[in-house]
Amino acid sequence: MNQIQLVDLHTQYLKIKKEIDAAVLRVIDSTAFINGPEVKDFASELEAYLNVKHVIPCANGTDALQIALMAIDVKPGDEILTPSFTYIATAEVIALLQLKPVFVEVDTDTFTIDVADAKSKITSKTKAIIPVHLYGQCANMDAVMELAKDSGIYVIEDTAQAIGSDYTSSTGQKQKAGCIGHIGTTSFFPSKNLGCYGDGGAMMTNDDALADQLRMIANHGQSVKYHHDIIGCNSRLDSIQAAVLRIKLRHLDAYTAARNQAAAFYNEAFDAIEEITTPFIAPYSNHGFHQYTIKLHNVDRDALQAYLNEQGIPANIYYPVPVHLQKGYAQYGAKPGDMPKTESLTSQVLSLPMHTELTEDQLNYIVEHVIRFIKG
């Protein structure tokens, strides 16, 4: 049995090596390294895959979030609703723009934003809500969009962990994650479900005016070279990364299927283990399983993680400290106990190896050791 990886990018690369190598060499041979044809072609192909009017590539997922906020004309002091149970980038860009992150609880089943809690925190200063499609599953976007419409605020979807996931509305309409709100954002960090071989990101929208703003902001505030109509930044997806992403986009559905197959194996193995709650799949969303995250009950989570690591099984905690209790965010006045659901989850969750290359032998080995630790 090969060594178990939390994410096995090397084995995945070997399966598409000829395609990838040819694509990268094509860019090098062309020397069109910045804003070359590969970037434009990737944007068009991702638009077709997502069924969205505009995909605007950028340098990384954090930039995508920042540019999206800049595009809705925020002002210092404006409030942005965001879950505290997420990666730091979502709140980080809010703070960098001198906005106020307003931290929201999450649903303990789906790990996505608790819309009722969000509603209770809306004020006259609220400008937008950022639902995070955590671990690969969509937030309840019907509820999010209804809240946004009633409150007159923007919706910016953080789709870094759920690219390719489908959301089905109460009317039966099916849309891809990131294409429902006013703007969607995503990351192509190498470990993502659609990852490149460096940094990369993108923004998605069906709004022509917002698309123009996003493009201008990402390109130094210009739509015509050397004419800077607004203050922008420099955030580009380079052509080599776009070439890699064009190849991997063609395999994305197969990658999602492989992740779901591994998740099904875990689910069946843990079904009778009362100390484990396996991932809940909401009726309105399928699951991309960017992470396979269990909740543990009456188990020493940290000891289990240490034991698994000793057995050559990398397991990680996403996320051990909620954003509202991070030292860098103390200025916003949160204290322990303010968000009991989120704070409870940070002590319960554990993510097991999840990627496209897991073998049955590896999966058997992982579940055997998880159960052995729990049951003694």
ZIVEN-V148465 format. One record per run of one state. SS is the DSSP state (h for helix, s for strand, l for the rest). FROM is the first residue (numbers start at 0). TO is the last residue. Records with the same first field share a line. If there is no record, write none. Layout:
SS = FROM-TO ; FROM-TO
This chain:
l = 0-7 ; 15-15 ; 30-32 ; 34-35 ; 50-52 ; 58-59 ; 71-77 ; 83-87 ; 96-98 ; 104-104 ; 106-111 ; 113-113 ; 120-124 ; 130-130 ; 132-132 ; 137-139 ; 151-152 ; 158-164 ; 168-172 ; 176-181 ; 187-199 ; 205-206 ; 219-220 ; 224-225 ; 228-232 ; 234-236 ; 249-250 ; 270-274 ; 277-283 ; 285-285 ; 287-290 ; 296-299 ; 310-314 ; 316-321 ; 325-325 ; 332-338 ; 352-358 ; 375-375
h = 8-14 ; 16-29 ; 36-49 ; 60-70 ; 88-95 ; 114-119 ; 133-135 ; 140-150 ; 207-217 ; 238-248 ; 251-269 ; 300-309 ; 322-324 ; 326-331 ; 339-347 ; 359-374
s = 33-33 ; 53-57 ; 78-82 ; 99-103 ; 105-105 ; 112-112 ; 125-129 ; 131-131 ; 136-136 ; 153-157 ; 165-167 ; 173-175 ; 182-186 ; 200-204 ; 218-218 ; 221-223 ; 226-227 ; 233-233 ; 237-237 ; 275-276 ; 284-284 ; 286-286 ; 291-295 ; 315-315 ; 348-351
